[in-house]
Amino acid sequence: MNKKPIMLVALLCALPAVSALANSENQNVLTLQQALTQTEQQSPILKRYPYQQKIASALKSQAALSPNPVVSVEVENLLGTNDARGVQGAAFTLGLSQLIELGNKRQSRINYATANIKAQTIEYKNMRLALLATTTERYYQVLKYQALIALNKERKRTVKQALNAIERRAVAGAVSAADVTRMRYALSQVELSAAMLHSEFERARLALNELWQQPLISDYYAGDLANVISLKLKREQALLDAVNTAPEFALLQQQYIQQTANLSLQQANGENDVTLAGGVRYNQQTDTSSLLLSFSMPLQLSNANRGNIAAAEQQLKLLSQQQGQLRMQLRQQVRTLYAYYQGKTLQAKLLSQQVIPHAQTLIKQSLNSYQQGQISVLQLLDAQQALFDSKRALITTHSELYQLHLTLERLIGQPLIETEQS
């Protein structure tokens, strides 16, 4: 047996592992923590919050204002006839009136504005968590395609080495031209995969940059998808119990409090206010002056705000119903995702502990068969393809596990990792 084919087989039988560490020559490396920091600092959505907070605070200040007093001037017996002609018989009245709010309107407005501020704060926190989760999700997508590109490069290197060796053997007449064509076809397929992976990598990288006002393109994204296997998920019941503190549920609870304050405000607005007034009247004709006092209040024949009160009551009932529905939906989603997560974890273990080791054993056995002339080098290459496909499936499964992990965390708004204390 010629030593050159044996050396070729040795190259084929071991596909180098894909390293998750950056090359020391790479200077422009982006970590997940840097990406999260970039989101907090450069997200256009998060930058809106300070303005919204100032608007809400200004509205609360407005709600705390009381009605201003009203000054009035009244002139009577002006431009009449005889003794009242011109301004000789005029009577001047200087009045001051004040609207007195009843039904605790001012405090109801303040309570409603305060509830709005709290709801806005919760919305901001939920939005921040959602953006950070989206950042992590897109970062892991970049890691996925980065790992697949590295794996494909190793595959391409192996196929090219095999092609060069087979072309030399074809010149010597040891293999047929069909074997050379088959190997060239395999190389073209690897190159096609490389083009597709680079396209997906660029799309994932640009999707990550969409979250920031200032793009941050890096040459390498640090991280190892295989670390997801070491994460120990909390028990299913603990995740189900955490639904009651989920961001969506907390926001709905605050909206209920907000609507309760609105109902109180509408009920207060249904109470009639009174107006107290006082003044001084001067009669020029008789050269006399006197004090004036008045009191006015609308007749409460019906509640002028009863429509708004009824609407606020129905809104409260709707929110109460939505709370129960949301709790049920979140628990169902947690159960589904948890079961799917367990299934994907099992797939990752089978790939790493059985499928890939079997594929490596297949290569060794194929090597022995090739040395004995029982199979062709193309069959040996097929065994190498099986190992490549298995490693690619493992990378994809690790990526899916991270996506599921992030989805569960976003649902319950809590870390999923089981601590030693728990």
Residue, then its C-alpha position, 0 to 999 in steps of 0.5 A: m500500500n502506498k504511504k500517500p493514501i494512508m497519510l490522506v486517510a489519516l487526515l480524513c479520520a480526525l476533523p479538528a474540534v471547533s474552538a470557542l476561543a478567539n484567535s490571539e490575532n483577533q483584536n476586535v472581539l465582542t463579548l456578550q457583556q459588552a453587547l448588553t452594555q451597548t444595548e443599555q447605552q445605545s438603545p433608542i427605545l430605552k432613551r425615550y424613557p427619561y422624557q416619558q418620566k418627565i412627562a408623567s411627573a409634569l402631569k402629576s404636578q398638574a394633577a396636584l394643582s387646585p383651581n385659582p380664584v376668579v376676580s370679577v368687576e361688574v358695572e350697573n346703571l351705566l349710560g341710562t337716562n335722567d339720573a342714571r345718564g352717563v356714569q352718574g348713577a353707576a354701581f361698581t361691584l368688585g368680586l372674588s370667587q373660589l371654586i371649592e372641589l368636593g369629593n376629594k378630586r385633587q387627591s384622586r387626580i394625584n393618586y391616578a397620576t402616581a399609578n400612571i408613573k408606577a405603571q410606566t416604570i414597570e413598562y420600562k423595566n419590562m422593556r429593558l429586560a426584553l431588549l436585553a433578552t433580545t440582545t442575548e438571543r441575537y448574540y447567540q445566533v451570531l455565535k451559532y453561525q460563527a461556529l458553523i462557519a468554523l466547522n465548515k472551514e475544517r470540512k473544506r480543508t479536509v475535502k481539498q486535501a482529499l481532492n489534491a491526493i485523488e487528483r495525483r492518484a488519478v494522474a497515476g491511474a490509481v483511481s477513475a475520473a469519476d472519483v475525481t469529479r465526485m470529490r470536486y462536487a463535494l468541494s463545491q457543496v462545501e463552498l456553497s454551504a460556506a457562502m450560505l453560512h456567511s450570508e446568515f452570519e452577516r444577517a445575524r450580525l446586522a440584526l444584533n446591530e439594529l438594537w443600537q444607534q451606533p453599529l458595533i461590528s466585530d471580527y469575532y464574537a466570544g462565547d461557547l454554545a456548548n456551555v448550555i449543557s452545564l446549566k441546571l434548569k430549575r424544577e418545573q414546579a418552581l417555574l410554574d410558581a414564578v409565573n405570578t411574578a412574571p413581567e407581564f403579570a406584574l404589569l397587568q397588576q399595576q394596570y389594575i391598580q391604575q384603573t382602580a385609581n381611575l375609577s376613584l377619580q371618575q367617582a370624584n368627578g361625579e361630585n358637584d363642586v361649590t363656588l363661594a364668592g364675595g365682593v364690594r359694591y359701590n353705588q356712585q349715585t348714593d355714594t354708598s358701599s356694601l359687601l356681597l356674599s354668594f354661594s352657588m352649586p349645581l343641582q344634582l339631578s343626575n350624575a353627569n359622570r355616570g358614563n365614565i364611572a360605568a366604563a371604569e368599572q367594566q375596565l376593572k372587571l376586564l383586567s381582573q379576567q385578563q389576570g386569570q387568563l394570563r396566569m393560565q397562558l403563562r403556565q401552559q407556555v412554561r409547561t410546553l417550553y420546559a418539556y421541549y427544553q428537556g427533549k432538546t437536552l436529551q438530543a444534545k446528550l445523545l449527539s455528544q455521547q453516542v452519535i458523534p462517538h459512533a461517527q468517530t468509530l465509523i471513521k476508524q473502521s472505514l480506515n481499516s477497510y480502506q487500507q484493506g482495499q474493501i472501500s473507496v476513499l469516497q466511502l471514507l469521505d462519507a464517513q467523515q461527512a457523517l461526523f461533520d453532520s453530527k457536529r453541525a447538529l450539535i451546534t444547532t441543538h446547543s443554539e436552540l437550547y439557549q433560545l429556549h432558555l432565554t424564552l423561559e427567562r423572559l416569560i417568568g422574569q427570573p433567572l432559571i438556574e437552580t442555586e445550591q440553596s434552592 
